[in-house]
Amino acid sequence: MVMGLLLASRNTFQKYYEQEELKIYIDQVLEVDAIPVALGVYFVFRDDAETELFRASRFRSPATTPKVTACVKRFE
């Protein structure tokens, strides 16, 4: 992992995290499983049920049920 430190003119610094490094940090500090939603943005829920509802709302299945057409009905 590469981490960047930037020393500012006021003798302060900024630390730059890689995406996975930031997730590990959040997970360890808050003792949760943070959900990445954008680059550098994570959602953390207090309630496990809310976490599962959010995860379920993001899941989309590409599978669809085929429609039965009139000619297929006649064939059967």
PyMOL Python script that loads the backbone (N, CA, C, O; Angstrom):
from pymol import cmd

cmd.read_pdbstr("""\
ATOM      1  N   MET A   1       0.835  -1.187   0.000  1.00  0.00           N
ATOM      2  CA  MET A   1       0.000   0.000   0.000  1.00  0.00           C
ATOM      3  C   MET A   1       0.877   1.247   0.000  1.00  0.00           C
ATOM      4  O   MET A   1       1.898   1.325   0.683  1.00  0.00           O
ATOM      5  N   VAL A   2       0.452   2.181  -0.765  1.00  0.00           N
ATOM      6  CA  VAL A   2       1.181   3.438  -0.834  1.00  0.00           C
ATOM      7  C   VAL A   2       0.371   4.491  -0.098  1.00  0.00           C
ATOM      8  O   VAL A   2      -0.797   4.715  -0.414  1.00  0.00           O
ATOM      9  N   MET A   3       0.977   5.125   0.866  1.00  0.00           N
ATOM     10  CA  MET A   3       0.272   6.212   1.545  1.00  0.00           C
ATOM     11  C   MET A   3       1.079   7.478   1.349  1.00  0.00           C
ATOM     12  O   MET A   3       2.310   7.462   1.360  1.00  0.00           O
ATOM     13  N   GLY A   4       0.370   8.562   1.173  1.00  0.00           N
ATOM     14  CA  GLY A   4       1.049   9.816   0.928  1.00  0.00           C
ATOM     15  C   GLY A   4       0.869  10.774   2.082  1.00  0.00           C
ATOM     16  O   GLY A   4      -0.223  10.906   2.634  1.00  0.00           O
ATOM     17  N   LEU A   5       1.934  11.431   2.435  1.00  0.00           N
ATOM     18  CA  LEU A   5       1.883  12.476   3.443  1.00  0.00           C
ATOM     19  C   LEU A   5       2.338  13.766   2.785  1.00  0.00           C
ATOM     20  O   LEU A   5       3.347  13.808   2.080  1.00  0.00           O
ATOM     21  N   LEU A   6       1.586  14.791   3.025  1.00  0.00           N
ATOM     22  CA  LEU A   6       1.917  16.097   2.466  1.00  0.00           C
ATOM     23  C   LEU A   6       2.138  17.055   3.623  1.00  0.00           C
ATOM     24  O   LEU A   6       1.232  17.291   4.423  1.00  0.00           O
ATOM     25  N   LEU A   7       3.331  17.600   3.711  1.00  0.00           N
ATOM     26  CA  LEU A   7       3.661  18.564   4.765  1.00  0.00           C
ATOM     27  C   LEU A   7       3.307  19.957   4.260  1.00  0.00           C
ATOM     28  O   LEU A   7       3.802  20.398   3.223  1.00  0.00           O
ATOM     29  N   ALA A   8       2.446  20.643   5.002  1.00  0.00           N
ATOM     30  CA  ALA A   8       2.002  21.979   4.615  1.00  0.00           C
ATOM     31  C   ALA A   8       2.964  23.033   5.177  1.00  0.00           C
ATOM     32  O   ALA A   8       3.837  22.724   5.987  1.00  0.00           O
ATOM     33  N   SER A   9       2.788  24.266   4.737  1.00  0.00           N
ATOM     34  CA  SER A   9       3.671  25.347   5.172  1.00  0.00           C
ATOM     35  C   SER A   9       3.516  25.674   6.658  1.00  0.00           C
ATOM     36  O   SER A   9       4.409  26.281   7.249  1.00  0.00           O
ATOM     37  N   ARG A  10       2.411  25.287   7.261  1.00  0.00           N
ATOM     38  CA  ARG A  10       2.178  25.563   8.696  1.00  0.00           C
ATOM     39  C   ARG A  10       2.609  24.410   9.588  1.00  0.00           C
ATOM     40  O   ARG A  10       2.183  24.319  10.739  1.00  0.00           O
ATOM     41  N   ASN A  11       3.448  23.533   9.065  1.00  0.00           N
ATOM     42  CA  ASN A  11       3.915  22.346   9.786  1.00  0.00           C
ATOM     43  C   ASN A  11       2.774  21.418  10.186  1.00  0.00           C
ATOM     44  O   ASN A  11       2.832  20.761  11.226  1.00  0.00           O
ATOM     45  N   THR A  12       1.744  21.370   9.359  1.00  0.00           N
ATOM     46  CA  THR A  12       0.676  20.384   9.498  1.00  0.00           C
ATOM     47  C   THR A  12       0.803  19.428   8.323  1.00  0.00           C
ATOM     48  O   THR A  12       1.566  19.685   7.392  1.00  0.00           O
ATOM     49  N   PHE A  13       0.073  18.346   8.359  1.00  0.00           N
ATOM     50  CA  PHE A  13       0.170  17.414   7.244  1.00  0.00           C
ATOM     51  C   PHE A  13      -1.204  16.851   6.898  1.00  0.00           C
ATOM     52  O   PHE A  13      -2.136  16.871   7.702  1.00  0.00           O
ATOM     53  N   GLN A  14      -1.288  16.355   5.688  1.00  0.00           N
ATOM     54  CA  GLN A  14      -2.470  15.645   5.215  1.00  0.00           C
ATOM     55  C   GLN A  14      -2.026  14.245   4.835  1.00  0.00           C
ATOM     56  O   GLN A  14      -0.960  14.059   4.248  1.00  0.00           O
ATOM     57  N   LYS A  15      -2.843  13.270   5.171  1.00  0.00           N
ATOM     58  CA  LYS A  15      -2.534  11.888   4.818  1.00  0.00           C
ATOM     59  C   LYS A  15      -3.504  11.450   3.737  1.00  0.00           C
ATOM     60  O   LYS A  15      -4.714  11.634   3.868  1.00  0.00           O
ATOM     61  N   TYR A  16      -2.981  10.878   2.681  1.00  0.00           N
ATOM     62  CA  TYR A  16      -3.800  10.385   1.582  1.00  0.00           C
ATOM     63  C   TYR A  16      -3.883   8.869   1.660  1.00  0.00           C
ATOM     64  O   TYR A  16      -2.866   8.185   1.778  1.00  0.00           O
ATOM     65  N   TYR A  17      -5.101   8.352   1.592  1.00  0.00           N
ATOM     66  CA  TYR A  17      -5.342   6.919   1.672  1.00  0.00           C
ATOM     67  C   TYR A  17      -5.728   6.364   0.310  1.00  0.00           C
ATOM     68  O   TYR A  17      -6.379   7.043  -0.484  1.00  0.00           O
ATOM     69  N   GLU A  18      -5.326   5.133   0.047  1.00  0.00           N
ATOM     70  CA  GLU A  18      -5.875   4.402  -1.077  1.00  0.00           C
ATOM     71  C   GLU A  18      -7.272   3.938  -0.671  1.00  0.00           C
ATOM     72  O   GLU A  18      -7.589   3.884   0.517  1.00  0.00           O
ATOM     73  N   GLN A  19      -8.092   3.608  -1.640  1.00  0.00           N
ATOM     74  CA  GLN A  19      -9.480   3.234  -1.376  1.00  0.00           C
ATOM     75  C   GLN A  19      -9.578   2.076  -0.364  1.00  0.00           C
ATOM     76  O   GLN A  19     -10.314   2.176   0.617  1.00  0.00           O
ATOM     77  N   GLU A  20      -8.854   1.006  -0.597  1.00  0.00           N
ATOM     78  CA  GLU A  20      -8.931  -0.163   0.288  1.00  0.00           C
ATOM     79  C   GLU A  20      -8.329   0.146   1.657  1.00  0.00           C
ATOM     80  O   GLU A  20      -8.822  -0.342   2.674  1.00  0.00           O
ATOM     81  N   GLU A  21      -7.285   0.939   1.691  1.00  0.00           N
ATOM     82  CA  GLU A  21      -6.649   1.316   2.956  1.00  0.00           C
ATOM     83  C   GLU A  21      -7.622   2.118   3.826  1.00  0.00           C
ATOM     84  O   GLU A  21      -7.677   1.930   5.041  1.00  0.00           O
ATOM     85  N   LEU A  22      -8.382   3.006   3.200  1.00  0.00           N
ATOM     86  CA  LEU A  22      -9.373   3.803   3.933  1.00  0.00           C
ATOM     87  C   LEU A  22     -10.483   2.912   4.483  1.00  0.00           C
ATOM     88  O   LEU A  22     -10.928   3.103   5.615  1.00  0.00           O
ATOM     89  N   LYS A  23     -10.933   1.938   3.689  1.00  0.00           N
ATOM     90  CA  LYS A  23     -11.972   1.014   4.154  1.00  0.00           C
ATOM     91  C   LYS A  23     -11.494   0.218   5.368  1.00  0.00           C
ATOM     92  O   LYS A  23     -12.228   0.063   6.344  1.00  0.00           O
ATOM     93  N   ILE A  24     -10.280  -0.276   5.302  1.00  0.00           N
ATOM     94  CA  ILE A  24      -9.715  -1.039   6.427  1.00  0.00           C
ATOM     95  C   ILE A  24      -9.655  -0.162   7.676  1.00  0.00           C
ATOM     96  O   ILE A  24      -9.981  -0.615   8.773  1.00  0.00           O
ATOM     97  N   TYR A  25      -9.240   1.084   7.509  1.00  0.00           N
ATOM     98  CA  TYR A  25      -9.158   2.009   8.643  1.00  0.00           C
ATOM     99  C   TYR A  25     -10.535   2.240   9.267  1.00  0.00           C
ATOM    100  O   TYR A  25     -10.684   2.166  10.486  1.00  0.00           O
ATOM    101  N   ILE A  26     -11.533   2.518   8.440  1.00  0.00           N
ATOM    102  CA  ILE A  26     -12.902   2.744   8.943  1.00  0.00           C
ATOM    103  C   ILE A  26     -13.419   1.497   9.639  1.00  0.00           C
ATOM    104  O   ILE A  26     -13.980   1.578  10.732  1.00  0.00           O
ATOM    105  N   ASP A  27     -13.231   0.340   9.005  1.00  0.00           N
ATOM    106  CA  ASP A  27     -13.702  -0.925   9.580  1.00  0.00           C
ATOM    107  C   ASP A  27     -13.086  -1.184  10.955  1.00  0.00           C
ATOM    108  O   ASP A  27     -13.779  -1.610  11.878  1.00  0.00           O
ATOM    109  N   GLN A  28     -11.793  -0.928  11.088  1.00  0.00           N
ATOM    110  CA  GLN A  28     -11.114  -1.189  12.354  1.00  0.00           C
ATOM    111  C   GLN A  28     -11.518  -0.202  13.440  1.00  0.00           C
ATOM    112  O   GLN A  28     -11.757  -0.597  14.581  1.00  0.00           O
ATOM    113  N   VAL A  29     -11.594   1.056  13.100  1.00  0.00           N
ATOM    114  CA  VAL A  29     -11.897   2.076  14.100  1.00  0.00           C
ATOM    115  C   VAL A  29     -13.340   1.975  14.578  1.00  0.00           C
ATOM    116  O   VAL A  29     -13.605   2.074  15.776  1.00  0.00           O
ATOM    117  N   LEU A  30     -14.278   1.779  13.645  1.00  0.00           N
ATOM    118  CA  LEU A  30     -15.700   1.744  14.007  1.00  0.00           C
ATOM    119  C   LEU A  30     -16.231   0.341  14.271  1.00  0.00           C
ATOM    120  O   LEU A  30     -17.369   0.172  14.711  1.00  0.00           O
ATOM    121  N   GLU A  31     -15.395  -0.670  13.998  1.00  0.00           N
ATOM    122  CA  GLU A  31     -15.776  -2.074  14.177  1.00  0.00           C
ATOM    123  C   GLU A  31     -17.060  -2.400  13.416  1.00  0.00           C
ATOM    124  O   GLU A  31     -17.993  -2.985  13.966  1.00  0.00           O
ATOM    125  N   VAL A  32     -17.087  -2.014  12.147  1.00  0.00           N
ATOM    126  CA  VAL A  32     -18.212  -2.281  11.247  1.00  0.00           C
ATOM    127  C   VAL A  32     -17.655  -2.686   9.886  1.00  0.00           C
ATOM    128  O   VAL A  32     -16.442  -2.707   9.675  1.00  0.00           O
ATOM    129  N   ASP A  33     -18.570  -3.008   8.963  1.00  0.00           N
ATOM    130  CA  ASP A  33     -18.193  -3.274   7.582  1.00  0.00           C
ATOM    131  C   ASP A  33     -18.684  -2.104   6.750  1.00  0.00           C
ATOM    132  O   ASP A  33     -19.849  -2.068   6.354  1.00  0.00           O
ATOM    133  N   ALA A  34     -17.800  -1.140   6.481  1.00  0.00           N
ATOM    134  CA  ALA A  34     -18.162   0.056   5.719  1.00  0.00           C
ATOM    135  C   ALA A  34     -18.493  -0.327   4.279  1.00  0.00           C
ATOM    136  O   ALA A  34     -17.896  -1.247   3.719  1.00  0.00           O
ATOM    137  N   ILE A  35     -19.451   0.386   3.686  1.00  0.00           N
ATOM    138  CA  ILE A  35     -19.896   0.106   2.327  1.00  0.00           C
ATOM    139  C   ILE A  35     -19.385   1.215   1.405  1.00  0.00           C
ATOM    140  O   ILE A  35     -19.774   2.372   1.563  1.00  0.00           O
ATOM    141  N   PRO A  36     -18.524   0.878   0.449  1.00  0.00           N
ATOM    142  CA  PRO A  36     -18.047   1.910  -0.480  1.00  0.00           C
ATOM    143  C   PRO A  36     -19.150   2.309  -1.450  1.00  0.00           C
ATOM    144  O   PRO A  36     -19.786   1.447  -2.056  1.00  0.00           O
ATOM    145  N   VAL A  37     -19.380   3.609  -1.600  1.00  0.00           N
ATOM    146  CA  VAL A  37     -20.423   4.095  -2.517  1.00  0.00           C
ATOM    147  C   VAL A  37     -19.846   4.994  -3.599  1.00  0.00           C
ATOM    148  O   VAL A  37     -20.490   5.204  -4.627  1.00  0.00           O
ATOM    149  N   ALA A  38     -18.669   5.521  -3.396  1.00  0.00           N
ATOM    150  CA  ALA A  38     -17.972   6.328  -4.394  1.00  0.00           C
ATOM    151  C   ALA A  38     -16.507   6.384  -3.974  1.00  0.00           C
ATOM    152  O   ALA A  38     -16.148   5.918  -2.892  1.00  0.00           O
ATOM    153  N   LEU A  39     -15.683   6.943  -4.813  1.00  0.00           N
ATOM    154  CA  LEU A  39     -14.265   7.033  -4.512  1.00  0.00           C
ATOM    155  C   LEU A  39     -14.053   7.886  -3.260  1.00  0.00           C
ATOM    156  O   LEU A  39     -14.313   9.090  -3.270  1.00  0.00           O
ATOM    157  N   GLY A  40     -13.581   7.254  -2.184  1.00  0.00           N
ATOM    158  CA  GLY A  40     -13.335   7.953  -0.927  1.00  0.00           C
ATOM    159  C   GLY A  40     -14.564   8.206  -0.094  1.00  0.00           C
ATOM    160  O   GLY A  40     -14.494   8.930   0.899  1.00  0.00           O
ATOM    161  N   VAL A  41     -15.706   7.620  -0.474  1.00  0.00           N
ATOM    162  CA  VAL A  41     -16.963   7.814   0.259  1.00  0.00           C
ATOM    163  C   VAL A  41     -17.489   6.451   0.705  1.00  0.00           C
ATOM    164  O   VAL A  41     -17.637   5.533  -0.102  1.00  0.00           O
ATOM    165  N   TYR A  42     -17.768   6.337   2.000  1.00  0.00           N
ATOM    166  CA  TYR A  42     -18.266   5.087   2.575  1.00  0.00           C
ATOM    167  C   TYR A  42     -19.503   5.367   3.397  1.00  0.00           C
ATOM    168  O   TYR A  42     -19.617   6.415   4.032  1.00  0.00           O
ATOM    169  N   PHE A  43     -20.437   4.417   3.380  1.00  0.00           N
ATOM    170  CA  PHE A  43     -21.606   4.494   4.255  1.00  0.00           C
ATOM    171  C   PHE A  43     -21.395   3.535   5.406  1.00  0.00           C
ATOM    172  O   PHE A  43     -20.926   2.411   5.225  1.00  0.00           O
ATOM    173  N   VAL A  44     -21.754   4.006   6.610  1.00  0.00           N
ATOM    174  CA  VAL A  44     -21.707   3.182   7.814  1.00  0.00           C
ATOM    175  C   VAL A  44     -23.038   3.368   8.517  1.00  0.00           C
ATOM    176  O   VAL A  44     -23.465   4.497   8.761  1.00  0.00           O
ATOM    177  N   PHE A  45     -23.695   2.261   8.841  1.00  0.00           N
ATOM    178  CA  PHE A  45     -24.994   2.309   9.498  1.00  0.00           C
ATOM    179  C   PHE A  45     -24.865   1.846  10.943  1.00  0.00           C
ATOM    180  O   PHE A  45     -24.066   0.962  11.252  1.00  0.00           O
ATOM    181  N   ARG A  46     -25.649   2.443  11.815  1.00  0.00           N
ATOM    182  CA  ARG A  46     -25.659   2.026  13.225  1.00  0.00           C
ATOM    183  C   ARG A  46     -26.431   0.726  13.401  1.00  0.00           C
ATOM    184  O   ARG A  46     -26.098  -0.094  14.257  1.00  0.00           O
ATOM    185  N   ASP A  47     -27.460   0.544  12.586  1.00  0.00           N
ATOM    186  CA  ASP A  47     -28.353  -0.607  12.705  1.00  0.00           C
ATOM    187  C   ASP A  47     -28.034  -1.622  11.599  1.00  0.00           C
ATOM    188  O   ASP A  47     -27.989  -1.269  10.421  1.00  0.00           O
ATOM    189  N   ASP A  48     -27.815  -2.881  11.990  1.00  0.00           N
ATOM    190  CA  ASP A  48     -27.503  -3.927  11.012  1.00  0.00           C
ATOM    191  C   ASP A  48     -28.637  -4.132  10.013  1.00  0.00           C
ATOM    192  O   ASP A  48     -28.388  -4.443   8.849  1.00  0.00           O
ATOM    193  N   ALA A  49     -29.871  -3.961  10.456  1.00  0.00           N
ATOM    194  CA  ALA A  49     -31.014  -4.116   9.555  1.00  0.00           C
ATOM    195  C   ALA A  49     -30.983  -3.047   8.465  1.00  0.00           C
ATOM    196  O   ALA A  49     -31.281  -3.341   7.308  1.00  0.00           O
ATOM    197  N   GLU A  50     -30.631  -1.827   8.813  1.00  0.00           N
ATOM    198  CA  GLU A  50     -30.529  -0.747   7.827  1.00  0.00           C
ATOM    199  C   GLU A  50     -29.408  -1.044   6.827  1.00  0.00           C
ATOM    200  O   GLU A  50     -29.541  -0.764   5.636  1.00  0.00           O
ATOM    201  N   THR A  51     -28.318  -1.606   7.315  1.00  0.00           N
ATOM    202  CA  THR A  51     -27.211  -1.979   6.430  1.00  0.00           C
ATOM    203  C   THR A  51     -27.685  -2.979   5.391  1.00  0.00           C
ATOM    204  O   THR A  51     -27.412  -2.827   4.200  1.00  0.00           O
ATOM    205  N   GLU A  52     -28.396  -4.004   5.849  1.00  0.00           N
ATOM    206  CA  GLU A  52     -28.874  -5.039   4.933  1.00  0.00           C
ATOM    207  C   GLU A  52     -29.907  -4.489   3.957  1.00  0.00           C
ATOM    208  O   GLU A  52     -29.915  -4.877   2.789  1.00  0.00           O
ATOM    209  N   LEU A  53     -30.779  -3.591   4.417  1.00  0.00           N
ATOM    210  CA  LEU A  53     -31.749  -2.972   3.512  1.00  0.00           C
ATOM    211  C   LEU A  53     -31.043  -2.166   2.429  1.00  0.00           C
ATOM    212  O   LEU A  53     -31.438  -2.209   1.264  1.00  0.00           O
ATOM    213  N   PHE A  54     -30.006  -1.436   2.808  1.00  0.00           N
ATOM    214  CA  PHE A  54     -29.262  -0.654   1.827  1.00  0.00           C
ATOM    215  C   PHE A  54     -28.566  -1.567   0.824  1.00  0.00           C
ATOM    216  O   PHE A  54     -28.618  -1.325  -0.382  1.00  0.00           O
ATOM    217  N   ARG A  55     -27.916  -2.615   1.323  1.00  0.00           N
ATOM    218  CA  ARG A  55     -27.241  -3.552   0.414  1.00  0.00           C
ATOM    219  C   ARG A  55     -28.241  -4.189  -0.550  1.00  0.00           C
ATOM    220  O   ARG A  55     -27.955  -4.319  -1.740  1.00  0.00           O
ATOM    221  N   ALA A  56     -29.399  -4.583  -0.050  1.00  0.00           N
ATOM    222  CA  ALA A  56     -30.418  -5.204  -0.897  1.00  0.00           C
ATOM    223  C   ALA A  56     -30.940  -4.221  -1.943  1.00  0.00           C
ATOM    224  O   ALA A  56     -31.233  -4.618  -3.071  1.00  0.00           O
ATOM    225  N   SER A  57     -31.058  -2.963  -1.586  1.00  0.00           N
ATOM    226  CA  SER A  57     -31.570  -1.964  -2.529  1.00  0.00           C
ATOM    227  C   SER A  57     -30.600  -1.713  -3.681  1.00  0.00           C
ATOM    228  O   SER A  57     -31.011  -1.244  -4.742  1.00  0.00           O
ATOM    229  N   ARG A  58     -29.334  -2.017  -3.487  1.00  0.00           N
ATOM    230  CA  ARG A  58     -28.334  -1.804  -4.541  1.00  0.00           C
ATOM    231  C   ARG A  58     -28.196  -3.005  -5.461  1.00  0.00           C
ATOM    232  O   ARG A  58     -27.576  -2.904  -6.520  1.00  0.00           O
ATOM    233  N   PHE A  59     -28.764  -4.137  -5.073  1.00  0.00           N
ATOM    234  CA  PHE A  59     -28.634  -5.355  -5.876  1.00  0.00           C
ATOM    235  C   PHE A  59     -29.690  -5.370  -6.964  1.00  0.00           C
ATOM    236  O   PHE A  59     -30.885  -5.254  -6.691  1.00  0.00           O
ATOM    237  N   ARG A  60     -29.240  -5.513  -8.193  1.00  0.00           N
ATOM    238  CA  ARG A  60     -30.149  -5.611  -9.326  1.00  0.00           C
ATOM    239  C   ARG A  60     -29.766  -6.848 -10.128  1.00  0.00           C
ATOM    240  O   ARG A  60     -28.614  -7.000 -10.535  1.00  0.00           O
ATOM    241  N   SER A  61     -30.719  -7.715 -10.349  1.00  0.00           N
ATOM    242  CA  SER A  61     -30.467  -8.915 -11.122  1.00  0.00           C
ATOM    243  C   SER A  61     -30.727  -8.637 -12.603  1.00  0.00           C
ATOM    244  O   SER A  61     -31.777  -8.099 -12.952  1.00  0.00           O
ATOM    245  N   PRO A  62     -29.781  -8.997 -13.480  1.00  0.00           N
ATOM    246  CA  PRO A  62     -29.998  -8.776 -14.903  1.00  0.00           C
ATOM    247  C   PRO A  62     -30.964  -9.791 -15.514  1.00  0.00           C
ATOM    248  O   PRO A  62     -31.432  -9.605 -16.637  1.00  0.00           O
ATOM    249  N   ALA A  63     -31.260 -10.857 -14.783  1.00  0.00           N
ATOM    250  CA  ALA A  63     -32.148 -11.895 -15.305  1.00  0.00           C
ATOM    251  C   ALA A  63     -33.597 -11.411 -15.286  1.00  0.00           C
ATOM    252  O   ALA A  63     -34.055 -10.799 -14.321  1.00  0.00           O
ATOM    253  N   THR A  64     -34.296 -11.696 -16.364  1.00  0.00           N
ATOM    254  CA  THR A  64     -35.708 -11.358 -16.454  1.00  0.00           C
ATOM    255  C   THR A  64     -36.484 -12.589 -16.889  1.00  0.00           C
ATOM    256  O   THR A  64     -35.913 -13.518 -17.461  1.00  0.00           O
ATOM    257  N   THR A  65     -37.753 -12.598 -16.626  1.00  0.00           N
ATOM    258  CA  THR A  65     -38.612 -13.696 -17.045  1.00  0.00           C
ATOM    259  C   THR A  65     -39.037 -13.438 -18.484  1.00  0.00           C
ATOM    260  O   THR A  65     -39.552 -12.363 -18.793  1.00  0.00           O
ATOM    261  N   PRO A  66     -38.826 -14.422 -19.378  1.00  0.00           N
ATOM    262  CA  PRO A  66     -39.223 -14.201 -20.768  1.00  0.00           C
ATOM    263  C   PRO A  66     -40.742 -14.118 -20.904  1.00  0.00           C
ATOM    264  O   PRO A  66     -41.477 -14.794 -20.185  1.00  0.00           O
ATOM    265  N   LYS A  67     -41.192 -13.299 -21.814  1.00  0.00           N
ATOM    266  CA  LYS A  67     -42.626 -13.156 -22.048  1.00  0.00           C
ATOM    267  C   LYS A  67     -43.067 -14.211 -23.062  1.00  0.00           C
ATOM    268  O   LYS A  67     -42.359 -14.496 -24.028  1.00  0.00           O
ATOM    269  N   VAL A  68     -44.222 -14.772 -22.830  1.00  0.00           N
ATOM    270  CA  VAL A  68     -44.775 -15.770 -23.726  1.00  0.00           C
ATOM    271  C   VAL A  68     -45.556 -15.046 -24.823  1.00  0.00           C
ATOM    272  O   VAL A  68     -46.485 -14.286 -24.549  1.00  0.00           O
ATOM    273  N   THR A  69     -45.162 -15.299 -26.060  1.00  0.00           N
ATOM    274  CA  THR A  69     -45.837 -14.652 -27.177  1.00  0.00           C
ATOM    275  C   THR A  69     -46.972 -15.532 -27.683  1.00  0.00           C
ATOM    276  O   THR A  69     -47.055 -16.709 -27.332  1.00  0.00           O
ATOM    277  N   ALA A  70     -47.833 -14.970 -28.497  1.00  0.00           N
ATOM    278  CA  ALA A  70     -49.012 -15.691 -28.999  1.00  0.00           C
ATOM    279  C   ALA A  70     -48.596 -16.909 -29.827  1.00  0.00           C
ATOM    280  O   ALA A  70     -49.208 -17.969 -29.696  1.00  0.00           O
ATOM    281  N   CYS A  71     -47.579 -16.785 -30.670  1.00  0.00           N
ATOM    282  CA  CYS A  71     -47.185 -17.930 -31.506  1.00  0.00           C
ATOM    283  C   CYS A  71     -46.615 -19.073 -30.667  1.00  0.00           C
ATOM    284  O   CYS A  71     -46.785 -20.232 -31.043  1.00  0.00           O
ATOM    285  N   VAL A  72     -45.940 -18.791 -29.539  1.00  0.00           N
ATOM    286  CA  VAL A  72     -45.453 -19.842 -28.664  1.00  0.00           C
ATOM    287  C   VAL A  72     -46.627 -20.529 -27.993  1.00  0.00           C
ATOM    288  O   VAL A  72     -46.592 -21.746 -27.815  1.00  0.00           O
ATOM    289  N   LYS A  73     -47.648 -19.807 -27.621  1.00  0.00           N
ATOM    290  CA  LYS A  73     -48.838 -20.404 -27.009  1.00  0.00           C
ATOM    291  C   LYS A  73     -49.513 -21.364 -27.969  1.00  0.00           C
ATOM    292  O   LYS A  73     -49.929 -22.449 -27.563  1.00  0.00           O
ATOM    293  N   ARG A  74     -49.631 -20.980 -29.253  1.00  0.00           N
ATOM    294  CA  ARG A  74     -50.252 -21.844 -30.245  1.00  0.00           C
ATOM    295  C   ARG A  74     -49.432 -23.090 -30.478  1.00  0.00           C
ATOM    296  O   ARG A  74     -49.990 -24.162 -30.715  1.00  0.00           O
ATOM    297  N   PHE A  75     -48.094 -22.972 -30.413  1.00  0.00           N
ATOM    298  CA  PHE A  75     -47.220 -24.124 -30.629  1.00  0.00           C
ATOM    299  C   PHE A  75     -47.424 -25.176 -29.543  1.00  0.00           C
ATOM    300  O   PHE A  75     -47.430 -26.375 -29.823  1.00  0.00           O
ATOM    301  N   GLU A  76     -47.591 -24.723 -28.310  1.00  0.00           N
ATOM    302  CA  GLU A  76     -47.772 -25.658 -27.203  1.00  0.00           C
ATOM    303  C   GLU A  76     -49.100 -26.358 -27.349  1.00  0.00           C
ATOM    304  O   GLU A  76     -49.453 -27.193 -26.517  1.00  0.00           O
TER     305      GLU A  76
END
""", "prot")
cmd.dss("prot")
cmd.show_as("cartoon", "prot")
cmd.util.cbc("prot")
cmd.orient("prot")
